[in-house]
Amino acid sequence: MIRFALEKDIPKIGELLLYIDKLHHDGRPDIFKIGRKYSDEELAEIINNPQTPVLVATNENDMVIGYCFCIYQQHNDNSVLTDIKTLYIDDLCVDEKYRGKHIGKSLYEAAVKLAKKNNC
């Protein structure tokens, strides 16, 4: 099931963020520190901001097994771009135990559907 993230999801989203940050650090320790991209407080702000929707995939127990951080962007009076509204995918992750089950694809498709619903 795909739904919008809730504050109760912050602990699991935080675990997934830490996992991704560790992967980045392991691959490029010269660039990435070990840590989380967002604190719990920052996650709460992001989740509660309509301009930064976070979609989550959940299992049958409503536990988060993946996320998709999105950002609405509006390009007005840009010298190169038309006045277009877009929904940008900032980060997408699926718990490694659930990979290979098309959850990432489902999160991506939900983001596309959200973008179309909001005329992006």
C-alpha positions, 0 to 999 in steps of 0.5 A: 500500500502507498500512502502519505507519510505520517509522523508515526512513520518517522522512526522507520523512515529515519532507519532507512535514511541512515541505511542510505547514508551509510551506503553513500559513506561506504562508497565515498567516505571522502565525500559523505559522513556517517549520519542521517540526512534529516533529524526527526524534527526536520522529518516532521516539518517535511512530512507536514509541509504540503510542498514536500510530500513524502509517500511511503510504501507499507506492508500488511502491518502498516510498517514503512518498507520504502519512501519517496521524498518529493518536492513541488517546484515552480519555475516562474519568469525563468530565462530558460524554462517555461512557467512550469510546476513540477514534482521533483523526486528528491529521494527514493528508498526501499528496505533491502528485505523488500527489494525485488517486489516492484515497491520502488516502481510502485512508489515512483508511479504514485509520485507520477500520479500525484504530479498529474493530479496536481497539474505538474 
